């Protein structure tokens, strides 16, 4: 993997380990995060490192286990990194497991993650990356 992909996968690993501050060091101050979970929560996006930190804490609070498992990591033309990933969680109170495959498009600026967007298909993520060119 290249440097951009390493930045993204290191951030995911640190997130999964609940090492938020270390993971957030890979993000710009004005990062915008749009995950597939946002519509379920009735919000459009999470903005800024503080917003992302709070979103992560809330996301983890209801789960005994919640993680992002990267399956394929691709550096696209320009700076985007496309991660095909599996979201996995097990409800704290219910024990019910949740699993969902997503296609996460990471945009980087000056070596830091400035945007994260989840898509339901690889094609949709690639189309969004092309629009950013």
VMD Tcl script that draws the C-alpha trace (Angstrom):
set ca {
  {0.00 0.00 0.00}
  {1.03 3.59 -0.48}
  {1.29 6.35 2.09}
  {-2.31 7.52 1.64}
  {-3.73 4.03 2.05}
  {-1.49 3.49 5.10}
  {-2.85 6.68 6.67}
  {-6.41 5.40 6.23}
  {-5.80 1.83 7.40}
  {-3.80 3.03 10.42}
  {-6.70 5.31 11.34}
  {-9.19 2.43 11.05}
  {-6.99 0.18 13.20}
  {-6.69 2.84 15.91}
  {-10.47 3.45 15.78}
  {-11.11 -0.27 16.28}
  {-8.73 -0.23 19.26}
  {-10.65 2.78 20.73}
  {-7.49 4.89 20.49}
  {-9.47 7.89 19.31}
  {-6.91 10.64 19.86}
  {-4.24 8.79 17.91}
  {-6.68 8.06 15.10}
  {-7.92 11.67 14.99}
  {-4.35 12.88 14.47}
  {-4.74 11.63 10.88}
  {-7.70 13.98 10.27}
  {-7.84 17.65 9.32}
  {-9.45 20.04 11.82}
  {-12.34 20.59 9.38}
  {-12.97 16.93 8.47}
  {-16.45 16.02 7.28}
  {-17.72 12.51 8.00}
  {-20.83 11.08 6.30}
  {-21.41 7.45 7.22}
  {-24.27 5.13 6.43}
  {-25.26 5.46 10.10}
  {-25.94 9.21 9.90}
  {-29.38 8.94 8.22}
  {-30.43 6.40 10.87}
  {-29.52 8.98 13.50}
  {-31.32 11.80 11.71}
  {-28.19 13.82 10.96}
  {-26.52 14.81 7.71}
  {-22.84 14.67 8.68}
  {-20.35 14.99 11.49}
  {-17.92 17.89 11.16}
  {-14.56 18.63 12.77}
  {-12.34 16.46 14.93}
  {-14.43 17.14 18.04}
  {-17.61 16.13 16.23}
  {-16.02 12.93 14.94}
  {-14.67 12.10 18.41}
  {-18.14 12.49 19.94}
  {-19.76 10.50 17.12}
  {-17.31 7.64 17.66}
  {-17.93 7.58 21.41}
  {-21.69 7.52 20.87}
  {-21.38 4.86 18.17}
  {-19.35 2.60 20.45}
  {-21.45 3.21 23.58}
  {-24.36 0.98 22.53}
  {-22.21 -1.91 21.36}
  {-20.19 -4.59 23.11}
  {-18.21 -4.74 19.91}
  {-18.24 -2.33 17.00}
  {-15.53 -2.32 14.40}
  {-14.68 -1.62 10.79}
  {-12.95 -4.49 9.00}
  {-11.21 -3.35 5.79}
  {-11.54 -5.93 3.01}
  {-9.96 -4.10 0.05}
  {-8.05 -0.80 0.12}
  {-7.46 1.04 -3.18}
  {-5.64 4.28 -3.88}
  {-7.54 5.95 -6.71}
  {-6.23 8.56 -9.15}
  {-5.63 11.78 -7.26}
  {-5.89 11.53 -3.50}
  {-8.99 9.41 -2.77}
  {-8.70 6.06 -1.05}
  {-11.57 3.61 -1.48}
  {-12.03 1.07 1.28}
  {-14.41 -1.83 0.87}
  {-15.21 -2.62 4.47}
  {-17.48 -4.55 6.75}
  {-19.13 -2.76 9.67}
  {-19.73 -5.19 12.50}
  {-21.43 -4.63 15.83}
  {-23.00 -6.59 18.68}
  {-25.64 -4.78 20.71}
  {-24.72 -4.15 24.35}
  {-28.14 -4.89 25.81}
  {-29.58 -7.20 23.16}
  {-26.56 -9.17 22.00}
  {-27.94 -8.85 18.47}
  {-25.27 -8.73 15.80}
  {-25.22 -6.19 12.99}
  {-23.13 -6.51 9.85}
  {-23.06 -4.35 6.75}
  {-20.69 -4.03 3.79}
  {-19.89 -0.44 2.83}
  {-17.67 1.36 0.37}
  {-15.89 4.20 2.19}
  {-14.38 7.00 0.15}
  {-11.62 8.84 2.01}
  {-10.40 12.16 0.63}
  {-7.00 13.40 1.80}
  {-5.46 16.86 1.85}
  {-1.80 17.38 2.71}
  {-1.59 13.75 3.85}
  {-4.54 14.05 6.29}
  {-8.09 12.74 5.95}
  {-10.46 15.63 5.20}
  {-13.58 13.74 4.14}
  {-15.13 10.31 4.68}
  {-18.26 9.20 2.84}
  {-19.96 5.80 2.87}
  {-21.70 4.37 -0.16}
  {-23.83 1.29 -0.70}
  {-21.96 0.24 -3.83}
  {-18.48 0.46 -5.28}
  {-19.91 2.06 -8.41}
  {-21.50 4.90 -6.42}
  {-18.24 5.53 -4.56}
  {-16.24 5.60 -7.80}
  {-18.75 7.99 -9.38}
  {-18.42 10.33 -6.40}
  {-14.62 10.17 -6.65}
  {-14.83 11.14 -10.34}
  {-17.01 14.15 -9.47}
  {-14.30 15.37 -7.10}
  {-11.61 15.37 -9.81}
}
mol new
graphics top color blue
foreach p $ca { graphics top sphere $p radius 0.5 }
foreach p [lrange $ca 0 end-1] q [lrange $ca 1 end] { graphics top cylinder $p $q radius 0.2 }
display resetview
